[in-house]
Amino acid sequence: MNVILFGFGRAGKIHYHNCLKNANIQLTHVIDVMDISDSLQSNIHYVDYNDKDKIHCLMKNTNIQAVLIASPTYLHFEMIMLALNFNKHVFVEKPISNIYDNIESCFKLAEQKNLILFVGFNRRFDPLLMDIQEKLEKNEIGKIHYATTTSRDYPYPTQEYLNKSAGMFNDCATHDIDYMCWMLKDKPISVSVMASNGNNYNYDHVAIHFKFSMGTIVSMNLSRVASSYDQRCEFFGEFGEIINNDFLQNKKLSFPQRYEQSYINELQEFYTCIIEHKKPSVSKYDCMNNHIIAKACQEAVNQNKQITIKYGDLEFRDFSSSVPQRVKDNYLKARSHQTFDFVTKMQQHFGNFDIKMNIWDILENLNDLVDVSDPDISHPNLFHAFQTAEMMRRDDLPDWMQLIGLIHDIGKIMYIKGSDETGTGKKEQWAMVGDTFIVGCQLPNTLVFPEFNTLNPDMKNEIRSTTLGIYQKGCGLDNVICSWGHDEYLYRILSCNKNPNSLPIQALYIIRFHSLYAYHDKLEYMQFQSHKDKTLFHWLKLFNKYDLYSKSDILLDSNTLKSYYTGLIQKYFDNDYLFI
């Protein structure tokens, strides 16, 4: 594969030598502002960065498949867009840009062109960190309570580099931020920072303290001052710890030596992504979130206080090509296994309401469960429950609706009685979360990932694959059967005579159908609407507004809110517990 390299600085030289060693890659040109002809092999040509005509001529060359970008960050966006517009795959050193909209624009163009945009967060390809990630993936030390990273630079950067860099958080801390989010499969919700000695955002010493949504506390210690390149991390879990404390003091090493293999690995992975049409591990969301987190770190310094990290600018229910693979897999399995017969079995299996749980205990129990089907947030359910309820309370909606906002997802407690084999466990959730659909009739093409519809066995049934299927026109949604999920389970819990309550009919309707997006968002299944459905339809639409647009990832204090919502539970439920 023929490639050209932009930039021959610290990172550029690493990529240059790795290209020479990689049998799959042929480096043809290096572009830089300085004449580095004497530093290149005779078969590799130097191009002046200011010679725009020559650069455009190179970009038009169809024999060149890819571009490596290792220039200063402020030049990344221009070069990425240039390369993509000339249909070249792109490898770019992190970060893509220090401007949020630029990141989105680059990925959008890459998606439109069906090209690989590979962002070089190279820590993900370091063998030592990959080994730790694998151990965490296998849950070897259980839930992570605390983690720490040490990143001390050597030698002290030149003033020329500091003048061009994007600062401590965007250029240095972003590496630690990225691999910590990657390893924990989570993102931070708040940050506080202490920084000393420095200007133009280039501090000599920084201590960052994060609280992640799953409760993990992460401390990151960064410094420009060290006797050698010091990179360490520690993870402390409920069953033990994983500690990487390998540091060769006074050895005068720097990042090219410490991460030599990771740079080799990521270049090969870039090639593999292109050849195998494989998505890079670093996604658009990773880059956007890393940018938001780094920006929040700077804001914490500027305001000298703890900052709540807000991710609300990301588009809701974005099931595009950049959706996390976990989300897509969940929908694939749901569509493949959720048939009329399967749902009937689930109704029977979960029909014995024989476990007694305090309602507030259910809410707090779900704090350890993250909905794998939701592309919008990585926060536990309790955070989203408070967000939904508080937004309704702010807009002075009826208190019963505020209560439904709080408890609408507690049907996910089914995982206690469920299993991964049936998609009702903590890891496999395809029969617990995600958009629902009606079984026993044709699956509409407006469902999320409609390409999965043909995988459903019922679509091969002569009757169940028709528009009406096994139902009658106008029979009402009360008389159809939806795919199994937390909505239907909670509806059945609240309708059981073991759990007396005074919730209005609108509340139960919202509970039962709030995940049936094909109905209340895409206007499918109208052939089944009864007079009752037409009367209650607007309540679903109203609830959806708050369920969706409350996903701001802003942490609310549960202790402060508990008293108010406990009062609502006592108002509408005869007991403070449910049989589930």
Protein Blocks (a to p, Z undefined) as FASTA:
>chain_A
ZZddehjafklmmmmmmmmmmmkbccfbdcdfbdcklmpcfkbccddfklmmlmmmmmmp
mkbmbdcdfbdfklmmmmmmmmmmnopacdddddfbfcfklmmmmmmmmmmnopacdddd
fklmgmklmmmmmmmmnomnopafbdcddddddddddfklmmmmgbjklmmmmmmmmmmm
mmnopadfbdcdddeeieehiafbdcdddddfkopacdddddfbdfbdcdddddddfkbc
cddfbdcehklpafklmmmmmmmmmmmmmmmmmmnopacfbdfklmmmmmmmmmmmmmmm
mnopacdddfklpcghiabfklcfklmmmmmmmmmmmcfklmmmmmmmmmpccbccdfkl
mmmmmmmpccfkbmkbccdfklmmmmmmmmmmmnopafklmmmmmmmmmmmmmmmmmcfk
lopafklmmlmgccdddehiacdfkbghkllmmmpmklmpfklmpmnlmacehkbjklcc
cdddfklmmmmmmmpmklgcfbdfklmmmmmmmmmmmlmmnopaklmpcfklmmmmmmmm
mmmmmmmmmmnopacdfklmmmmmmmmmmmmpmbfcdcZZ
